């Protein structure tokens, strides 16, 4: 029920207060307002509005830049790359993965570095560079696991399966 879900996501914006939720940012490294916006964009994708979803993600990336929220920016960049992956736009996904990699390495965001590695692997496999792509996907997956994150593993497994299938 994605329409109803969107209503709840939009209602959550009324409850969000940057100053009040800053402690959550410190505790979880993620701004709830950024996460909410990313889920809104993903909801748009799932409801059949790919262009609006990408537009929303670009807005979020700019917002996180303006806020100086480097972790949020990396988070938003990863999901922007994912939207392009869903669209089979390997060039844009690869470009975003490169931007993620630069930021993640500079800031020590190991989860997003691993995700960018996997995304680059997917993009390489889409270009017919299967061996390189599979190597990168196989590097990204244990890197992701090493952070303790469980969410996202099935997604990376799916990217690897797609590359192996090709």
Buried (B, 14 or more C-beta within 10 A) or exposed (E): EBEEBBEEBEEBEEEBEEEEBEEBBEEEBBBBBBBBBBBBBBBBBBBEBBEBBBEBBBEBBEBBEEBEBBBBBBBBBBBBBBBBBBBEBBEBBBBBBBBBBBBBEEBEBBBBBBBBBBBBBBBBBBEEBBEBBBBBBBBBBEBBBEBEEEEBEEBBBEBBEBBEEE
